[in-house]
Amino acid sequence: MSVAWQILHRAGVPLTGTRSGPAPSAAEMGAAVREVLRDPPRGREAEALAAFLFAWHQHFFTSFETLVDAGALEWAARQFSDDNRYLKLRRIAIAHLAEIL
């Protein structure tokens, strides 16, 4: 897992595995998103990141707008084919983000 993905995992992107290490700052999260989206993920990783981005945008709008490019939401909107999966992943992401932001 790349450093950017490690940061996002600790931030609450709903991926499997143990979260270890300190919670990242909002600035670190924004930089990690920009890094990961240079070569966007596919499949489950893409769905997890997209749910995280929507959760961040919808619940912590100010920090999201300051730190993440608008194009990230356009990319995220194309990642889901199952609304139920999106809702589940988004709830997980919100719970983790609430602890950090």
N, C-alpha and C positions, 0 to 999 in steps of 0.2 A: 504494500500500500504506500503510495507516495506521501510526502509530507503534507501536501494540500489535502489529500483525502483523510489523513490522520486528524488534521485540524477539524475538518467537517464532521468526521465521526464523533470526535469529542464534543462538538457543538450540538450534535443531536440529529444528524442525518440518520434516518432509521435503517441502518445496516446491521447485519448480525455481527457478533463479536463483542468482546469486553471493551468498554470504554475505560481507558486509563490515561493518566496524566492530567495536567491542569486544564480547566475550562478556558477556551480561547477568548480573546477579546473580540468585540464586534469588528474591529479593524482587521484582525487576523482572519476572521470568518469571511469578510468581504474579499480580501486578497486571495484566500483559498478558492472561493467561488470563481473569481476571474481566472485563476490558474487552471482549475479543472475544466472550465468551459472553453479553454483554448483547443482542447481535444475532447469534445463532449462524450460522456459515457453513454452506453446503450443498455437496454434490458432493465434488470432490477435496480442497478445502480442509478440509471437515469430516472426511473420512477421515484426512487428514494430521494434523490437530490431535488427533483421537481417538487415533491411534496414539501420538503424542507424550505425551498425558496418561497412557495406560496404561503406557508405558515409564517415565515419571517415577514414577508411583505404585508400580510393581512393583520398580524398582531403586533408587529414592531416596525410600523411603517417608516418612521423617521430615520432609524438607523439603516434600514434597508435602502431607502431612497438615497441616502448619503453615501453608502458604501458599495452598492451593487448596480451594475449597468442595467438599464431598462430592457435590453435585449435578452437578459437572463430569463425574464418572465415569458417572453415570446417563445424561447426555446422550451421552457418548462411546460407551456400549454400544449405542446405537441407530444408529450411523453406518455399520456394515459389513454388506455383503452377500457379500463375497468374503474368505474366511479367508486365502488366499494373499497377497492384496494387503495385508491387515492385518499379516501376519507380516513382509513385506518392509519396509513403512513403519516398523514398530516397531523392526526391526533398525537401520535408518538413524537413527532418533531416539535409540536407546540409545547408538550410537557418538558422536553429537554431545553428548548429555548427559554421557557419561563424561568428556569433555574439560572440561566446565564445572563439574559438581558433584563 
